């Protein structure tokens, strides 16, 4: 099981791990002050995120029940985002299925398939208190939805299909066993769980086997009666020169979401989320 760092340079924050109640507590307090203290807090959140090799971090993940998260879906600092009091105002019908993990679940060994909307429309306030309205897509949309879930007390494991939840259960039980307080919060708020968009997968998604058609040229001889006429055994006799005919062969491809046309299973082309978050 991957271990989170026990301390981070330049901050007293540490990763809040399941089943600490801060991860499930709702609602979180809205951000109303955009002062120096807030800037310091968000910069320290980014430090923790980068040092943990994550792509996003929500305030409940450092034990603060405040309505803010930070993320960076790229390798460029210019893509850093500080998101306060967010709302997702519109979800695409098309969803994408990818593996996800979470720092608060010690990532890789508690990873599983999660369906997310391909694009979303959002409203939030940035680090200066300015209102932002955006439409985001693909991997950034996935990261935004993951962190938004944290502010609703939802963890990615709540979205796993039964097969992935069962596979992760041993490690979930280890985390439960490591927590010795009496206030463990194993389950999400029922109302927030019922309001999740899109709904969790009811079964692990497997794209269909796809067929690749290949055309191969095959030589085939056609018999033709020559007779004894003007040619005898000359140009008209015996068998005619070989003729090429195209034959279609079917070749089965292994299951791989990158080759699927099914809109329910498309790959982002990014590094697996479970390995980055």
C-alpha positions, 0 to 999 in steps of 0.5 A, a space after each residue: 500500500 502506498 504511504 503518504 508522506 508524514 510531513 511536507 516542507 514549508 507547511 504543517 498540513 498532512 494528508 487526511 486519510 480515510 475514514 477521518 470524518 473531515 472527508 465526509 463532513 458536509 456542507 463545507 464552509 464557503 470562502 468569503 475572505 481572500 486575504 493573506 491568510 487564505 493565499 498562504 493556505 492555498 499555496 501550502 495546499 499546492 505544495 502538498 499536492 506537488 510533493 505528493 505527486 498529485 494533480 489535485 487537492 481539496 481542503 477536506 484532504 488536509 482536514 479543513 472543511 472549507 469549500 476550496 480545492 486546488 489542481 493542475 492537470 498539466 506539467 506547467 505552473 501556468 495551469 494551476 487553478 484555485 477553485 472556491 465555492 464551485 458549482 457544476 452547472 451543466 454535465 455532458 451526456 457523454 461519459 468517459 471511463 478511466 481508472 482513478 485513485 486518491 491520496 486520501 485512500 493511498 492511491 494505487 491500491 485503492 484504484 478503480 474505474 470511475 465514469 466522469 462526464 467528458 465536459 462540464 460547465 462550471 462557476 467558481 471564484 478564483 483566488 482573488 474572489 473574482 467569478 469565473 465561468 468556464 466550460 472544461 473538458 477531458 482530463 481537466 474536467 475529470 480532475 475538477 469533478 474528482 475534487 468537486 466530489 471531495 467538497 460533497 463528501 464523496 470519494 472515488 471509491 463511492 463511484 467504483 463498480 462492485 468488482 473494483 470495490 471488492 478488489 479494493 476492500 482489503 486495503 479499505 479495511 486496512 485503513 479502517 483498522 489503522 484509525 483508532 478514534 470512535 468517529 470514523 466516517 466510512 460512508 458518504 452523506 446519503 443525499 449527496 450520494 444519491 445526487 451524484 452525476 454521473 451515476 456509479 458504474 453498476 458493473 465494470 465496463 469492458 469495451 467490446 472486442 473489435 474487428 480489424 479487417 485486413 485485405 490480403 492478396 492471394 494468388 488463385 489459378 483459374 483453369 481454362 480449356 485450350 483445345 487444339 484449334 489454331 493455338 494447339 498447346 500455344 497461347 490458348 492452351 493449358 492453364 491461364 496465367 495466375 490471377 490475383 484476387 483480394 480476400 478479406 480476413 478478420 483479425 481480432 484485437 485485444 480489449 483496449 479502451 483506446 480502440 473503442 468507439 463506444 462513448 461510454 469508454 474513451 481514453 484521455 491519452 493522459 497518464 492514468 489518474 490513479 498514478 498521478 492522484 
